[in-house]
Amino acid sequence: MSQDHDPIEHLKGIMARLRDPDGGCPWDRAQDHRSLAPYAVEEAYEVAEAAERGDLDALADELGDLLLQVIFHARIAEEAGRFDLDDIARRLAEKLVRRHPHVFAGSDPQRHGETWEAIKAEERAARGEDDPSALAGVAPGLPPLLRAAKLQRRAARVGFDWDRPEPVLDKIREEVDELAEELHRRPRDPARLEAEIGDLLFATVNLARHLGIDPEAALRGTNRRFEVRFRHMEQALAREGKALPHQDLETLESAWQAAKAALKAEEDGAGS
């Protein structure tokens, strides 16, 4: 893996060239921190997807795409005289050492969780953030499922939690019943329906947390399975000369179940 140049310095040079007002890329020159923000979220999800598949080649590529976002933001800030990539790395190194006193300062490793939260509270206070809530610092911009889980973990640390998953499952049933009640209300109130759907999703995230399951990863897995099954169903119907939009629900359900069975048989065969 040896090269004639430092790969990070090479990347910084490429980004400087792309951002060069004289001969750079018009799209890259037009970007700012705000316009780039959605790409960082997208790249982070693609990293997670590659990691879950165990595809290390794809993971290396996706991590590179995520690194690009850091390089890009650093260059924009450097041009404005605010900070650069070295400043980012320095701040990160200081934070890692500060938040791991059990490694770098000989504190009690058994109290790491308490220490971690205390240090983060000190950091927020140093930034002038004086919110005393146990929920302080949970960023509003997080993806909703991720933020729900984080809010729940914060609440659990101060005792606001069930001690086992069964009551959470009961809560989900309660939320389903409340949603059903709203569905039968006439006229339907879209705002109330949205609130009940939100409550149901929140309770489902809570159950996942109690079971040690990442709700984002669980939903990504379900999305993948749905897509594979749906495409299999489409192809099977096409082989029979049947156009998907013109089939009745009974035909579609039968094709869907056949797709699930066929794919399961393939999985069982591959695992034998």
Secondary structure, 3 states (H helix, E strand, C coil): CCCCCCHHHHHHHHHHHHHCCCCCCHHHHHCCHHHHHHHHHHHHHHHHHHHHHCCHHHHHHHHHHHHHHHHHHHHHHHHCCCCCHHHHHHHHHHHHHHCCHHHHCCCCHHHHHHHHHHHHHHHHHHCCCCCCCCCCCCCCCCCHHHHHHHHHHHHHHCCCCCCCCHHHHHHHHHHHHHHHHHHCCCCCCHHHHHHHHHHHHHHHHHHHHHCCCCHHHHHHHHHHHHHHHHHHHHHHHHHCCCCHHHCCHHHHHHHHHHHHHHHHHHHHHHHC
